[in-house]
């Protein structure tokens, strides 16, 4: 699980990077026609965003 209080995830740039990497992978997957991996990476990025940025 993702612990938002972990010292590595405290800085905002690190949190943004953790969310942006799977989102960029999803964009690449959709651009190349891979729908299911793109959807999975989009869901993963949304879940990580929710854990890190929303209370």
N, C-alpha and C positions, 0 to 999 in steps of 0.2 A: 504494500500500500504506500501511498505518498503521504509523508508527514510534512505539512506546511511549516511546522516549527523547526525543522531540521536546519542546522546552520548553513548547509550548502544551498538550501532553497530560500534563504531569507532575502538576499538581494533581488531587487526587481528584474535586472537584466537576466539573471539566471532563470527566474520563473518564466519570463517571456521566451527564452531560448528553449526551455523544456516544452512549452506549448507550441512553439513555432516549428520545431523539427518534424513532428508527425504531421502537422498541417501542411508543411511544404512537401512532405512525402506523399500526402494525399493529393495535392495539386498535381504533382508529377504523374501519379498513377492515373488520375482522371484524364490528364492531357495525352497519355499514351494509350488510353482505351481500356485500362484495367479497372473496371467498375467496382468489383467486390473488395479488392485490397484498398482502393481509394475510400470506399465507404467505411471499412474497418478502421483505417487510419483517421478518418474524420471523427468517428465515434470516440476513438481513443483520445484524440486531441480535445474534444469537447469534455470528456470525463476529467482529463487532467486540468483543464481550465477551471472546471467547476470545483475541483478539490483545492486548487491553489488560490483562486481569486474570489470565490463566493463563500460567504460564511455558512 
